[in-house]
Amino acid sequence: MARTISVLSQKTGRDRMQKLLKYYSELEAILPSQGPGFSAAILCAGETLFERHHGLASLELKVPLSRDSAYYLASESKQFTAACVMSLVHEGAISLDDDVCAHLPELTKFEQPFPLRSLLNHSSGIPDYFQFLQCQLGRHEADYFNNDIILQLISRMDTVECPAQTEHRYSNSNYILLATLVQRLSGMTCKDYARKTLFEPLGIQEMTYDDDRFDVIEHRVFSYESDAARSFGYKQHLGNANTVGDGGIYGSTAQLLLWEVEWHRQWADHSSLLHAMLQPSPFLDGTVPDYRFGLEITERFGQEVVFHNGGLWGFNTLIVRVPQSRISIIHLANCQNAEPDMDRILSAALT
């Protein structure tokens, strides 16, 4: 009987792998090999079962995408910022129900408290800074901005979109503030704190927050948008920001696979930092949002799924986990045409 179950399990695994291969083969078919593309990897029970890289990291230099290609992770970075914050909570530097205004005087004009958890789960009601950038007269999409500039913008805000802890209102401002909080509580930049606390203990050397536009990032990937009127048929995105917290991390599939091994180890340990990030954090009316601290919990095909995604400047990223099956799926893209289809990927992996 045991051998029969093993054979059936192997067949099921092969069938699912064929579905994944079909999905990625179809994606490759619509993406020129000499254009931007994607990197994808599947981890199961600690082993890399699937890995594909298609297209170029740099159209100018004709550098192919590989497992070491460092993509901008966009909002995928939020889970790492939340992990830094929860590490400080674990150290006793702050608690989830503390009012962050004591450390963030930029919030003075709101004239109200903001519990730490309300920033982590996007229930603070603080408006997203992007809408204010976009309405500035004379502003060009290539104009530079960083955390200091955004903090100055937030300091001029005085009205929330909803009372704190009453609704989920996704706002990048929350995670700019959290990165600032990490720096003020730890005395280290968020970049250095993450490296020391999260990455170096796992042997992750290259994954990092990009907080200085003049820094060299090894194997950096550039992003593009289709534009038939331009040379080679693409417009290159300039990457005009160095914001940290809401985004900012550059990472490769090779480095993220190391992180995912640790993610599943922590899932098995209910006292871990991961479980602290995934704890229910109800609104004032008792409603528990799917969005926890830098991660979202949902259900697909009868299994619990934990994920976050990100998108900016043509980059599209997805890291999705199926803890019950010990599966992680990583999809990183440097153009809109290679944006991941989470439902189809999960359907291929789970059915």
C-alpha positions as CSV (number, residue, x, y, z in Angstrom):
1,M,0.0,0.0,0.0
2,A,2.8,2.5,0.9
3,R,4.5,1.9,-2.4
4,T,1.2,2.5,-4.2
5,I,0.7,5.8,-2.4
6,S,4.2,6.8,-3.3
7,V,3.7,6.0,-7.0
8,L,0.4,8.0,-7.0
9,S,2.1,10.9,-5.3
10,Q,4.9,10.9,-7.9
11,K,2.4,10.8,-10.7
12,T,0.5,13.7,-9.2
13,G,3.7,15.6,-8.9
14,R,4.6,15.0,-12.5
15,D,1.1,16.0,-13.7
16,R,1.4,19.3,-11.7
17,M,4.8,19.9,-13.1
18,Q,3.6,19.5,-16.6
19,K,0.8,22.0,-16.0
20,L,3.4,24.5,-14.7
21,L,5.6,23.9,-17.7
22,K,2.6,24.5,-19.9
23,Y,1.9,27.8,-18.2
24,Y,5.5,29.0,-18.5
25,S,5.9,27.7,-22.0
26,E,2.9,29.7,-23.1
27,L,4.3,32.8,-21.3
28,E,7.6,32.4,-23.0
29,A,5.9,32.1,-26.4
30,I,4.5,35.6,-26.1
31,L,7.8,37.1,-24.9
32,P,10.7,37.6,-27.3
33,S,13.9,35.9,-26.0
34,Q,15.8,39.2,-26.7
35,G,13.3,41.3,-24.7
36,P,12.5,41.6,-20.9
37,G,11.0,38.5,-19.3
38,F,10.8,36.6,-16.0
39,S,12.4,34.3,-13.5
40,A,10.3,31.6,-11.8
41,A,11.1,28.9,-9.2
42,I,9.1,26.3,-7.2
43,L,10.3,25.1,-3.8
44,C,8.7,22.0,-2.3
45,A,9.7,20.4,1.0
46,G,13.0,22.3,0.9
47,E,13.9,21.3,-2.7
48,T,13.9,23.3,-5.8
49,L,11.6,21.4,-8.2
50,F,11.3,23.9,-11.0
51,E,13.2,26.9,-12.3
52,R,12.9,28.9,-15.5
53,H,14.5,32.1,-16.7
54,H,13.5,33.8,-19.9
55,G,14.5,37.1,-21.5
56,L,17.1,39.8,-20.7
57,A,18.0,41.6,-17.5
58,S,19.5,44.4,-19.7
59,L,18.4,45.1,-23.2
60,E,21.4,47.4,-23.7
61,L,24.0,44.9,-22.6
62,K,22.2,41.8,-23.8
63,V,22.5,40.2,-20.3
64,P,20.3,37.2,-19.9
65,L,18.1,36.7,-16.8
66,S,19.4,34.0,-14.4
67,R,18.9,32.7,-10.9
68,D,21.3,35.5,-9.7
69,S,19.4,38.3,-11.4
70,A,18.5,40.9,-8.8
71,Y,14.9,42.2,-9.4
72,Y,13.3,45.1,-7.7
73,L,10.7,43.4,-5.5
74,A,8.4,46.5,-5.1
75,S,5.7,45.9,-2.4
76,E,7.0,42.3,-1.9
77,S,9.5,44.1,0.3
78,K,6.7,44.9,2.9
79,Q,7.0,41.5,4.5
80,F,10.6,42.1,5.2
81,T,9.9,45.5,6.7
82,A,7.2,43.9,8.9
83,A,9.7,41.2,10.0
84,C,12.1,43.9,11.1
85,V,9.4,45.6,13.1
86,M,8.2,42.4,14.7
87,S,11.8,41.6,15.6
88,L,11.9,44.9,17.6
89,V,8.5,44.0,19.2
90,H,10.1,40.7,20.2
91,E,13.1,42.6,21.7
92,G,10.7,44.7,23.8
93,A,11.5,48.0,22.0
94,I,7.8,48.6,21.3
95,S,4.5,46.8,21.5
96,L,1.8,46.3,18.9
97,D,-0.7,48.6,20.8
98,D,1.8,51.4,21.5
99,D,1.0,54.7,19.8
100,V,3.8,55.3,17.2
101,C,3.4,59.1,17.4
102,A,5.8,59.1,20.3
103,H,8.5,58.1,17.8
104,L,7.1,59.7,14.7
105,P,6.4,63.4,15.2
106,E,5.6,63.6,11.5
107,L,2.1,62.5,12.5
108,T,1.4,65.4,14.8
109,K,-1.1,67.2,12.6
110,F,-3.4,64.2,12.6
111,E,-4.0,64.9,16.4
112,Q,-4.8,61.2,17.1
113,P,-3.0,58.1,18.2
114,F,-1.9,55.4,15.7
115,P,-1.3,51.9,17.3
116,L,1.7,50.1,15.7
117,R,-0.6,47.3,14.5
118,S,-2.6,49.8,12.5
119,L,0.4,50.6,10.3
120,L,1.4,47.0,9.9
121,N,-2.1,45.9,8.7
122,H,-2.9,49.1,6.7
123,S,-5.8,50.1,9.0
124,S,-4.3,53.5,10.1
125,G,-6.3,55.5,7.6
126,I,-3.1,57.5,6.7
127,P,-3.4,58.4,3.0
128,D,-1.1,56.8,0.4
129,Y,1.6,59.3,-0.5
130,F,1.5,58.3,-4.2
131,Q,-1.8,60.1,-4.7
132,F,-0.2,63.3,-3.5
133,L,2.9,62.9,-5.7
134,Q,0.7,62.4,-8.7
135,C,-1.3,65.6,-8.2
136,Q,1.8,67.9,-7.9
137,L,1.8,70.4,-10.7
138,G,5.0,70.3,-12.8
139,R,6.0,66.9,-11.5
140,H,7.5,64.5,-14.0
141,E,7.4,60.7,-13.6
142,A,11.2,60.6,-13.6
143,D,11.5,63.1,-10.6
144,Y,13.5,61.6,-7.7
145,F,12.1,60.9,-4.3
146,N,13.2,59.1,-1.1
147,N,12.0,58.5,2.4
148,D,13.1,61.9,3.6
149,I,11.0,63.6,0.9
150,I,8.0,61.3,1.7
151,L,8.2,62.0,5.4
152,Q,8.1,65.7,4.7
153,L,5.0,65.1,2.6
154,I,3.3,63.0,5.3
155,S,4.1,65.6,7.9
156,R,1.8,68.0,6.0
157,M,-1.1,65.6,6.1
158,D,-3.8,66.2,8.7
159,T,-6.8,64.0,7.7
160,V,-7.2,60.3,7.7
161,E,-9.3,58.3,5.2
162,C,-11.0,56.3,8.0
163,P,-10.6,56.1,11.8
164,A,-7.7,53.9,12.8
165,Q,-8.4,50.2,13.1
166,T,-11.8,50.4,11.4
167,E,-11.0,49.5,7.8
168,H,-8.3,48.1,5.5
169,R,-7.0,51.0,3.4
170,Y,-3.7,49.9,1.7
171,S,-1.3,52.8,2.0
172,N,2.4,52.8,1.2
173,S,2.8,55.6,3.7
174,N,2.4,53.1,6.5
175,Y,5.5,51.2,5.5
176,I,7.6,54.4,5.0
177,L,6.7,55.2,8.6
178,L,7.6,51.7,9.7
179,A,11.0,51.8,8.1
180,T,11.6,55.1,9.9
181,L,10.4,53.5,13.1
182,V,13.0,50.7,12.7
183,Q,15.8,53.3,12.3
184,R,14.7,55.3,15.3
185,L,14.3,52.4,17.6
186,S,17.3,50.4,16.6
187,G,19.8,53.2,15.7
188,M,20.4,51.4,12.4
189,T,19.0,52.0,8.9
190,C,16.3,49.6,7.9
191,K,18.8,48.2,5.3
192,D,21.4,47.5,8.0
193,Y,18.9,46.1,10.5
194,A,17.4,43.7,7.9
195,R,20.9,42.6,6.8
196,K,22.0,41.9,10.4
197,T,18.7,40.4,11.7
198,L,17.1,38.7,8.8
199,F,19.5,38.0,6.0
200,E,23.0,37.4,7.2
201,P,22.0,34.6,9.7
202,L,20.6,32.7,6.7
203,G,23.7,33.2,4.5
204,I,21.8,35.7,2.3
205,Q,24.4,38.1,1.3
206,E,23.2,39.9,-1.8
207,M,19.5,40.7,-1.1
208,T,19.3,44.3,0.2
209,Y,17.2,47.5,0.4
210,D,18.3,50.0,-2.2
211,D,18.5,53.2,-0.1
212,D,21.1,55.0,-2.2
213,R,20.6,55.5,-5.9
214,F,24.4,55.7,-6.4
215,D,25.0,52.3,-4.9
216,V,26.1,49.4,-7.2
217,I,23.8,46.4,-6.9
218,E,25.4,43.2,-8.3
219,H,23.3,41.6,-11.1
220,R,20.7,44.4,-11.0
221,V,17.8,43.9,-13.4
222,F,16.3,46.8,-15.4
223,S,12.6,47.0,-16.3
224,Y,10.8,47.9,-19.5
225,E,7.5,48.7,-21.0
226,S,6.4,47.9,-24.5
227,D,6.6,51.0,-26.8
228,A,6.5,50.4,-30.5
229,A,7.6,53.9,-31.3
230,R,10.9,53.5,-29.5
231,S,14.1,51.7,-30.5
232,F,13.9,48.0,-29.9
233,G,10.2,48.4,-29.1
234,Y,10.6,49.2,-25.4
235,K,10.7,52.1,-23.0
236,Q,13.1,51.7,-20.1
237,H,11.9,52.7,-16.7
238,L,14.4,54.8,-14.8
239,G,13.6,53.7,-11.2
240,N,13.4,57.2,-9.8
241,A,12.9,56.4,-6.1
242,N,15.0,55.1,-3.2
243,T,12.1,54.6,-0.8
244,V,12.6,51.9,1.8
245,G,9.9,50.0,3.7
246,D,7.1,50.1,1.3
247,G,9.4,48.7,-1.4
248,G,13.1,49.0,-1.9
249,I,14.5,45.4,-1.9
250,Y,16.4,43.9,-4.8
251,G,16.5,40.1,-4.7
252,S,17.1,37.1,-6.9
253,T,15.4,33.7,-7.1
254,A,18.6,32.2,-5.7
255,Q,18.5,34.4,-2.6
256,L,14.7,34.1,-2.2
257,L,14.8,30.3,-2.3
258,L,17.1,30.5,0.8
259,W,14.5,32.7,2.5
260,E,11.7,30.3,1.6
261,V,13.4,27.4,3.2
262,E,13.5,29.4,6.4
263,W,9.9,30.6,5.9
264,H,8.7,27.0,6.0
265,R,10.9,26.2,9.0
266,Q,9.3,29.1,10.8
267,W,5.8,27.9,9.8
268,A,6.5,24.7,11.7
269,D,7.5,26.7,14.8
270,H,4.5,28.4,16.3
271,S,6.8,30.6,18.5
272,S,8.5,32.0,15.4
273,L,8.7,35.6,14.1
274,L,6.6,34.4,11.1
275,H,3.7,33.4,13.3
276,A,3.8,36.7,15.1
277,M,3.5,38.4,11.7
278,L,0.5,36.2,10.8
279,Q,-1.4,36.5,14.0
280,P,-5.0,37.8,13.6
281,S,-5.2,41.6,14.2
282,P,-8.9,42.5,14.5
283,F,-10.4,45.9,13.7
284,L,-12.3,47.6,16.5
285,D,-15.6,45.9,15.4
286,G,-13.9,42.4,15.7
287,T,-13.5,41.9,12.0
288,V,-10.3,40.1,11.2
289,P,-8.7,41.2,7.8
290,D,-7.0,38.8,5.5
291,Y,-4.0,41.2,5.4
292,R,-1.9,40.6,8.4
293,F,1.6,42.2,8.9
294,G,3.2,42.4,5.4
295,L,1.5,39.2,4.3
296,E,-2.0,38.2,3.2
297,I,-3.8,35.0,4.0
298,T,-6.4,33.5,1.6
299,E,-7.7,30.1,0.4
300,R,-7.3,28.5,-3.0
301,F,-8.3,25.0,-4.1
302,G,-9.1,24.0,-0.5
303,Q,-5.7,25.0,0.9
304,E,-4.5,28.0,2.9
305,V,-2.3,30.3,0.9
306,V,0.0,33.1,2.2
307,F,1.3,35.6,-0.3
308,H,2.2,39.2,-1.2
309,N,2.8,40.7,-4.6
310,G,4.4,43.9,-5.9
311,G,4.4,46.0,-9.0
312,L,6.2,49.2,-10.0
313,W,8.1,50.6,-13.0
314,G,7.4,47.5,-15.0
315,F,8.5,45.1,-12.3
316,N,5.9,42.5,-11.3
317,T,6.6,40.2,-8.4
318,L,4.8,37.4,-6.6
319,I,5.9,35.1,-3.7
320,V,3.1,32.7,-2.7
321,R,3.2,29.9,-0.2
322,V,1.1,26.9,0.4
323,P,2.2,25.8,3.9
324,Q,0.1,22.6,4.0
325,S,2.0,21.3,1.0
326,R,5.3,23.0,1.9
327,I,5.3,24.8,-1.4
328,S,6.7,28.2,-2.3
329,I,6.3,29.8,-5.7
330,I,8.5,32.7,-6.8
331,H,7.7,34.7,-9.9
332,L,9.8,37.8,-10.8
333,A,9.2,39.8,-14.0
334,N,10.8,42.9,-15.5
335,C,7.9,43.8,-17.8
336,Q,4.1,44.1,-17.6
337,N,3.6,41.4,-20.2
338,A,5.2,38.8,-17.9
339,E,3.0,39.7,-14.9
340,P,2.2,36.5,-12.9
341,D,-1.3,34.9,-13.0
342,M,-1.6,33.7,-9.4
343,D,-4.8,31.7,-9.8
344,R,-3.5,29.9,-12.8
345,I,-0.1,29.2,-11.2
346,L,-1.8,27.8,-8.1
347,S,-4.2,25.8,-10.1
348,A,-1.3,24.2,-11.9
349,A,0.6,23.6,-8.6
350,L,-2.3,22.3,-6.5
351,T,-4.8,20.5,-8.8
